[in-house]
Amino acid sequence: MATATNRRVSYFYNPDVGNFHYGPGHPMKPHRLSVTHSLVMNYGLHKKMKIYRPYKASAQDMLRFHSEEYIDFLQKVTPQNIQCNTVGYTKYLSHFSVGEDCPVFDGLFEFCAMYTGASLEGAQKLNHNHSDICINWSGGLHHAKKFEASGFCYVNDIVIGILELLKYNPRVLYIDIDVHHGDGVQEAFYLTDRVMTVSFHKYGNYFFPGTGDMYEIGAESGRYYSVNVPLKEGIDDHSYFQVFKPIISAVMDFYRPTAIVLQCGADSLAGDRLGCFSLSTRGHGECVKFVKELNVPTLVVGGGGYTLRNVARCWTHETSLLVDENISNDLPMSEYLEFFAPDFTLHPDVNSRQENANSKQYLELIVKHVYENLKMCQHSPSVQMVQIPPDSIDMEEVRVKEESDPDVRISQAEDDKMVEPKNEFYSGDADQDKGDTAES
């Protein structure tokens, strides 16, 4: 096993994923992925990891979690056929919760295929010990449900990635530090002990999605395997880590996962357009660093984040932590440098608009409650798998395709700082976020 300071990191990025647009005024901006990638490259972080143009998920891959009717709708619906209603798609909009928060936009299914494929490929790399950490900032769309879209999320790449990990891992731990509750992932695994879901989020006052009370603990075989940490507005770095470290430490002691999926929603940062927490990029990153140091194979995905410049700062900083590279607080030259005016720094000062409503006593109460529930997990599941299901993607077939079609791999020529892509390729996944009226 690789040491915590010398772990093999794979990074998945499709140059087209940042070109999709949810529509005028919509808080979800896929362009944040292009800005993040530009910072990652210009800081030279690509030299410390392998970069892949990820596999695109097929409808069949998505059907591992979602319903056939729903995925068929996502494949066929367009802004044009909704407007004309020539094929009757408008009647399905409310049925699948598509429309306002989750609009139909050009290339919708292609976007889902990109972010979901990257998570799926990351899970396969972990399964086959080809990597220790896999990063897919385009993923993390944790609100999507089996039959419907929710909270800017259409296909739940996290669930699909976890299902892939479960082929080889008896216990998978899901950790969510988005400001919104990871409801879609919790719901998918609520009845099983094969996956423990741990979500740290704002709860109360009708904050989206309205779930995530500390008393939601799972049911049937999954009783005590859903862990919720409901927080109040304004929580700062110190208070957040006061609950994060002891809870994750206790979860590791009781559950002993063999793989981890970490959702890094950046809407928990101070000043987020839809969030209400007061974390700094450093504080958010401390959680990522703590999980990395657990030295368990980990899939790292994005999620929410609606103040674009801060999302890019946060995920760039966390990429540097995952590859153990110290980078300057002064941002490097890039085509997006003007986004970061007037300070042009990686770690801007936190000017919180929220008072911290989380008392020390309240946080201690939550930690105690979680610990008491974890003690009820009498034993971690021990699943004997007689036969491992086949991989979603035939890796040999993809290698052959890569050799015959160089465009399948990321074009390193687009940036002469980018490393020459390695002759490796396997398969991938993704998720995102929402809020009260349009919260993500």
Protein Blocks (a to p, Z undefined) as FASTA:
>chain_A
ZZfklcccdddddfklmmpcfbghiabdfklmmmmmmmmmmnopmmmpccdddddddfkl
mmmmmcfklmmmmmmpcfklmmnomnopmmmmmmnopajlmccdehklmmmmmmmmmmmm
mmmmmmnopafbdcdfkgoilkbcfkbceehiabdfklmmmmmmmmmmmbdcdddfbfbd
cfklmmmmmmbckbccdddddeejhiaehiaifklgbehjlgoiaccddddehiafklmm
mmmmmmmmmmmmmnopabdcddfbfklpghiakbcbfcdfklmmmmmmmmmmnopacddd
ededjbfklmmmmmmmmmmmmnopacdfbdcddfklmmmpcklpabdcdddfbdcfbdfk
lmmmmmmmmmmmmmmmmbacddddfbacddfbdfklmmmmmmmmmklpccfklpmkbccd
dfbdfbddddddddfklpZZ
